[in-house]
Structures are given as C-alpha cells and as structure tokens.
Amino acid sequence: MSKMHPFLHHHNYPLPLPIAHRGYSANYPENTMAAFSAAVGLGYKCLETDVHATLDGKLVAFHDPDLKRVASVEGRIDTLTWNELLKVKVQGKEPIPLFEEVLLNWPEVRFIIDPKEDSAVKPLYDILVANNVWDRVCVGSFSNKRLTWFRQEAGTKLCTSMGPREVFRLRASSWGIPLGGFGANCVQVPLRDKGVRILDRRFINKAHSHDFPVQAWTINDEETMGWLLDIGIDAIMTDEAEKMKKFFQKRGIWRD
C-alpha cells in the first residue's frame, strides 16, 4: 500500500495511538455518552464503538445484539424501535445513544466503528456519506462480507481494517506462507484468536512491510501495554482509559 489513509495520520502520529474501547468503559457504562465523554475528557482523540440498527432503522452505539448483559432486560436491538430503546438504561444508569449523536458531539475525535450485524451496514454508510466524515472514521468487522461491501461502496475514501481472512493471510505470510493480497488500510487484532497467537514482533514487522499500522485490542494491563510498545505496536485499545494515559505519559508518548 503506497499511501496511508488520512484517518491513520492521527494526532499522536508517528507515536502509538491510545484508543478508548467503548469509551472509558472500565469506569462508566460502555458505549454511552458518559463513557465517551469521560475518555474525551482525559484527552483521548480516538474512540472505538459498535453499532446496531433498530427495527425502524436508527443506528445506535451498542455492542451486543441483545440488552441482557448490560441492561438486564430481554429483547434484541433489531426487534425494538428507537422509541422503545429510549426507555432502556445501560447498567440502570445511562441511555443508549444514537451513533450519529456520538459522532457529531465530538467533531475533533476519530472513531473506529464495528457494525455488528448486516442490518447496521447501510445505515452506517448513509451516516458517513451524509456527514462527510471519511477522514475521521475507520470501519472494522469480523465479517468479511460487510467489509467487502463497504470497500465496494466507499472505495478509497473509507479506512477499513482487516477482516478475519486477511488477518489469517497476514499471519501465514509472517511465517513465510504467502496466501494472497489485502484490501485493508490497517490491522486490528487481539493477542490471540481461537488459541492461535496473532500478535508478536514477526507479525507486526510483516504488517509494516506492507505499510499496515497494527492496532491491538483490548489491553488493560501495563505489562502487556509495555511489551506491545516495545515490539512496535501502532495503537492500543483499552477499557482502562486513565491507566493507559498514565502509562503513555510515563513512556513520554502521550500528546494532548
């Protein structure tokens, strides 16, 4: 890849980018305005979130397909209308926000967005088009099909991360087994997937040889943060926004 997408030229570039995973989700109800606001208040310039579409096509910032884990009530997001969701509180405290509200509330902040279901894909694309925020967003997904759709519709305007097939090909390539090319702009991966080690120096070096920045998720302890920084990671997502800020400051790589 010859040209880095503008999304990846973040405020901390070329230093590693700190990313608040679902906002400051360790201390606030995840994917709520309170969690996002707390992370932005700490100085985070990049937030990760997930989106689902309601029965009437509204796009909300929410991770699970249903409400049980975080709201202790029954019901799937895609079977409820927006007006019905307005009555639900995450952890009994915070309302579920519309994604567009989150996006527009902090115009200086970048967002990594995971459309969790096929029904969220077109509403998300329509919001990106309507608000012309291509330089502020990156779409990632566990669905190769969803990523392919976004790339076909948006072209080079949109930053996307690797889907599972591409990550597998990159991991194999790092072992000397080339299996094909890539359509992504960056790599977003955990330490391991299904028992297979993904992140190590060899994987990062191979990604960098293709000009792909590598972003790790979800890292909440300082020891792992330090190891990843030492082997050349480009970004770290965390639930522990305050802890990671202090660790980055200690390393001299935090920029307000």
Secondary structure, DSSP 8 states (H G I E B T S, - for coil): --S--GGGS-TTTTS-EEEEETTTTTTS-TTSHHHHHHHHHHT--EEEEEEEE-TTS-EEE-SSSBSHHHH----BGGGS-HHHHTT-EETTTEE--BHHHHHHH-TT-EEEEEE-SGGGHHHHHHHHHHHT-GGGEEE--S-HHHHHHHHHHHGGGSEEB--HHHHHHHHHHHTT--------SBEEE-SEETTEE--SHHHHHHHHHTT--EEE----SHHHHHHHHHTT-SEEEES-HHHHHHHHHHHT----
